[in-house]
Amino acid sequence: MIELPESFINHRVEIIALTLDEEGPKTGQSLRRPHPDIAGKSKTLGDIVAPVVEEGDWQCLD
């Protein structure tokens, strides 16, 4: 039984219950994987954070 605050009366509530005795993903592990049809079909070219072109070439700033 879960006791909710009185402020929740007459409101819809969503509750998520998690077990504490199961291990989650270890640090560095990801549960997400790309779909097999697209996995391995792309390449990262250069820095993924820095812009590819110089700021002066950005036409959207004109």
N, C-alpha and C positions, 0 to 999 in steps of 0.2 A: 504494500500500500504506500503510495506517495502522497504526502500532504503538500498541498499547494497554498500559496498565500491567499488571503481573502480578496486581494485585488484581482485575482483570476476568476472570481465568480462571474458567471454569465459571459465568459469569453471562451473562444476555441483555443485549445492549447495543443502544441505538438511536443511530445516527449521522446527523446532518443535515449535508449538504454544500451550501454556498452558493458561488456564483461571486463573485469580488471585482471583476471587470471590468464588471459591469452596474450601472447606476445604480438605486438604490431610489427610493421616493417622496420627493419634495422636501418640505422642511419646510412644514407647513401643509396638505399634501395628504393625503387619506385614500383608501384603496382600498375602504373599506366604503361601501355605499350602501343605503338602505332599499329594500325590495321595492316595485315599482311600484304595487301595490294599496294601499299605505299611505303612499307618499311624498306629502308636502305636505298631509296631512289632519289635522295636529295643530298646536297653537299653544302656545308657551311663555308662561305667564301669571306675570309677576313674576320674582322672584329664584329661580333653580333650586337655590341652596344653602341659603338661609334657609327656616325653616318657614313655611307659609302661615298657620297660626293661632298665636295667642299661647301661650306655654308653659303658662299657667294653664288653657287650654282642653283640654289633653291629658288625655283620660280614662284613658289607659293608665298614668299616673303615680299614680292614686288607689289 
